[in-house]
Amino acid sequence: KENIQVSKKDINQWISRSVFDDDLWVKIKINGKIIASGIAEFDFETREGVLEWIQVLPEYQGKGYGKLIVNALINRLSIIADFITVSGRLENISNPIKLYTDCGFEGNDIWYICTIKK
């Protein structure tokens, strides 16, 4: 299974975005080690909450930690958001669709993100 790494540059870009809210960054630690984390964003203009980044270390996957992260973020977003969406890669071998449907998300809409190179 995938263990995606991020750089300090990635994190600095994320926290500089207008949708950043430090209350929407959560983690689970075991013996001082982060074994699962999640990042959500909230768009004040559209009132949309988005689950953006849910990661669980491979050796801890399938044990409910991803569900704990998703549910914690849903609880926090439900106070401020009118609706909550999820993002993920279709080809992700960790099967985020199963995690999200297990947490109550429905539908099979696919949105494609395009970027314009300048």
C-alpha positions in Angstrom: 0.0 0.0 0.0 1.0 3.6 -0.6 2.8 5.7 2.0 2.7 9.2 0.6 5.2 11.7 1.9 4.9 15.5 1.8 7.5 18.2 2.0 7.8 21.3 4.2 7.1 23.3 1.0 3.8 21.4 0.5 2.7 22.1 4.0 3.7 25.8 3.8 1.6 26.1 0.6 -1.4 24.4 2.3 -1.3 26.6 5.4 -1.1 29.8 3.3 -4.4 29.0 1.5 -7.6 30.9 2.4 -9.4 27.6 3.2 -6.8 26.6 5.8 -8.1 26.0 9.4 -5.7 24.5 11.9 -8.6 22.9 13.7 -9.2 20.8 10.5 -5.8 19.1 10.7 -5.9 16.0 12.9 -3.5 13.2 13.8 -3.4 10.0 15.8 -0.1 9.2 17.6 1.0 5.9 19.1 4.1 6.0 21.3 4.9 9.4 20.0 4.7 8.4 16.3 2.1 9.8 13.9 0.3 6.8 12.5 -2.6 8.5 10.9 -3.5 12.0 9.8 -6.2 14.0 8.1 -6.6 17.4 6.6 -9.8 19.1 5.7 -10.5 22.5 4.3 -13.5 24.9 4.6 -14.5 27.4 2.0 -16.3 30.3 3.6 -17.8 31.5 0.3 -19.4 28.2 -0.7 -19.8 26.8 2.8 -18.2 23.6 1.6 -16.1 21.3 3.7 -13.6 19.1 1.9 -11.8 16.1 3.2 -8.5 16.5 1.3 -5.8 14.3 2.9 -6.4 11.1 4.8 -3.3 9.0 5.4 -2.7 6.0 7.6 0.7 4.2 7.7 0.5 0.9 5.9 1.1 -1.2 9.0 -1.9 0.5 10.7 -4.3 0.3 7.8 -7.5 -1.7 8.1 -7.6 -1.2 11.9 -10.2 1.7 12.0 -7.7 4.6 12.2 -8.8 6.1 8.9 -12.4 6.0 10.0 -11.5 7.7 13.2 -9.8 10.5 11.3 -12.7 10.9 8.8 -15.3 11.0 11.6 -13.3 13.5 13.6 -13.1 15.8 10.6 -16.8 15.3 9.7 -17.7 16.3 13.3 -15.7 19.4 13.1 -16.9 20.4 9.7 -20.6 19.7 10.5 -20.6 22.7 12.8 -19.6 25.1 10.1 -20.2 23.6 6.7 -23.4 23.3 4.7 -22.1 20.2 2.9 -19.0 18.0 2.9 -17.2 16.5 0.0 -14.2 14.2 -0.3 -11.3 14.1 -2.7 -9.0 11.3 -3.7 -7.3 9.6 -6.6 -9.3 7.0 -8.5 -6.2 4.8 -9.0 -5.2 4.9 -5.3 -4.4 1.4 -4.2 -5.5 2.1 -0.6 -9.2 2.3 -1.9 -10.3 5.6 -0.3 -13.8 5.1 -1.8 -14.4 2.2 0.6 -13.3 4.3 3.5 -15.6 7.2 2.6 -18.6 5.0 1.9 -18.0 3.2 5.3 -18.2 6.6 6.9 -21.5 7.4 5.2 -20.6 9.2 2.0 -22.8 8.4 -1.0 -22.6 8.9 -4.7 -20.2 8.1 -7.4 -19.5 11.6 -8.9 -16.1 12.1 -10.4 -14.6 15.6 -10.7 -11.5 16.1 -12.7 -9.1 18.9 -11.7 -7.4 20.7 -14.5 -4.6 23.2 -14.1 -3.5 25.9 -16.5 0.2 26.2 -17.1 1.4 29.7 -17.5 
